[in-house]
């Protein structure tokens, strides 16, 4: 039976969107498990220690935004509902807040490493390799974009581990306005035709993909 190229492309798109979607969920679940392991049960009480997507979906960030970006710009990016945590439940609130934040990007890097194994195992299936290559790339985008030290991205809390107490309080106070700052940076850099992701995120992504032996 012959399968049309259009159908193959559609099925590939569904697989990519589905796998990236669940990668976003795993990112948030990893935050929840890290916080719980470090002594904060806020995520557990909120029902976030679960791989059930319904517990983590943000209608705009997890569904609408990724679909808009995929069909308008050809790539996927999104976010799930932030995992609640109380840093004052930690033994060391700066260190453990940073480790909780680090768990999300680390999970995406681990997903990329795992999928790279299947990428090499499926060398006889170019469509499967294409899907895996794209999902590996997007997981690394999720990881390294979130490591940018700008509130409310995970990198801001990781940076906070190394600040003094007074500097840390001033830094975390910016978190409420952080999303506004982040979108402003993205919009301004786009207007100025500065490739923010290409300049700051692509070099480590390219390095990791090269180490994994996955071309892009």
N, C-alpha and C positions, 0 to 999 in steps of 0.2 A: 504494500500500500504506500503510495506516494503522499508525503505530507508537504503542504505548501510552505514556502519560506515565511509567508505572513503568519501562519499558525505557529511555526517554530519560534518566530520572534515574539509573538504574543505569549506563548507558554514560557519562554525564557524570561520575559519581563515579569510575569506573575511570580516565577520562582525567585527572581532577584528581589522584587519588592517584598515578598513574604519573608525571605531570609534576612534582609536588612531590617525589616520591621521587628523581627524577633531578636535580632542583635541589639536593638535599642532597648527592648524589654530586659534582656540579660544584663545590659549595662546598669539599669536601675536596680534590678534584683541583687546585683553584686554589691551596690552601695548598701542595700538593706541588710544583707548577710554580714558585711564587714562591720556595720554599726552594731548589730546584735552581738557579734563575736567580741566586740570591744567594750560591751557593757551597757549599751543603750537599747532599750526595748521599744522605742517609739515606732519604728517601722513594723515590728511584730504586732503591736496593738492596732496599727492602722491597716493590718492585713496585707502588708507589702512583702512579707517573706513567702512569696508565691510566684510560680512561673506562669500563672494564669494571666494572660494579657489584659483581661478586663480590669484587673487590679491596678494596672499601670498606665492605661491608655489616656492620653490627652487628645481630645478630638482634633484640635488644630495641629499640635506638634507631632503627633504620631500618625495621623491619617491625612489630613488636608495638605499640610505643608510638604511632606514627601511626595505626594502625588502631583502637586503643582510644580515642584522643582523637577520631577522626572519628566513630565510632559512639556515643560517650558524650556528647561535648561539641559535636560539629559542626564541629570545626576540626582541622587537621593540624599537628603539630610533631614533629620527630625529629632524630636525629643519626646520623652514620656513625662508623666507627672513626677516632679521632684520627690525623692524619698524624704520623709520627715525624720529628723534626728535632733536630739537635744545634746549639744556638746558638753553640757554640765553633768551628764551621766557618765562621761568618760573619766578615766583616771588622769589622763593628761589631755585636756581639751584641744590644745593646738595640734599635738602630734596625732591624736586619734581622729580628729576631724580631717586632717590631711590624708591619713591612711584610708579612711572611709571614702574620701573623694577619689583617691588613687585606684580603688578597687574597680570603678567603672571603666576607665580607659584600659586598665590591665586586663579586664575580661574581654574587651574587644581585640586586644593584641593576641590573647590566647586563642580566641576564635579564629583569627587570621592564621595563626600557626597550625591549628588543627585542620582547617580547611585546605591549607597548602599541601598537607599530606595527601588528602583526597585528590587535589589537583594533579599531583604527580601520578597517583594510582590510576587516574582516568585519562591517561595519555591517548588512549584509542577513541575517546569520545570528545571531540572538539566542542560540541555544544555544552556539555557538562563542564568542560574546562573554562569556557567563556563565562558561564554563570558563576563558577567558583572564583574566577579571577576578579570579577566585578564585586562580588560580595566580600572577598578578602580586601580589596581596595577600599570599599566603603567602611569596613570595620576599622581599618587603619585611619581613615579620615575621621571617624567618630572618636578614635583614641587620641590622635594627635591634635585635632581641633579642640577637644575638651581639655587638653593639657596646656593650652594658651592661658597664661596667668592673668586673665581679665574676669572680674566678677560678672556673672555668677558661674562661670565655667569651673570645672574641677581643678584646673591648674591654679586658680586663685587661692583655694584652700590648701593645696600642696605647698604653694609659696608661703602661705601663712605659718607653716610649721617652723620656718626659719626666721620669723619676725619676732621682735620683742613684744611683750604683752601689750604695751600701749600702742605700738604700731599695728599690732594684730587687730585690736578693737577698732581703730580708725579704718583699717583695710576692710574688715567685714561689714562695717557700717555702710559701705558702698554697694553691698549686694542687692539691696532693694532697687537701686537705680541701675544696677549692672546690666540688665537685659536691654534697657534703653541705650546705654552706652555702647553695648555690643552691636545692636542693630544700626546705630548711628555710624559706627566705624565701618560696618559692612557696606552701608549705603554710600557713604562718602568715598570709600576706596573704589567702589564700583563706578561712581560718577567720574572719579579721577583716573579710571581704567588701571587701577593698581590691583593686581591679582593677589589678594590677601592670603588665600589658601595656597596658591602657588609659591608665594615667597616664604611663608613661615611653616606651612604644613607639608608641602610636597617633598622637600629634601629628606626628612626622616622617613616619610612613606616610601619614597623611591629606594632608600637604603634598605629598609626592612624587606620590601618586595624583592630586591636583588638578593638579599641573604636567604630568602625563602625560595628563590629560584622561580618566581612567578613574574612573567613579563606583563607590562601594561602600556 
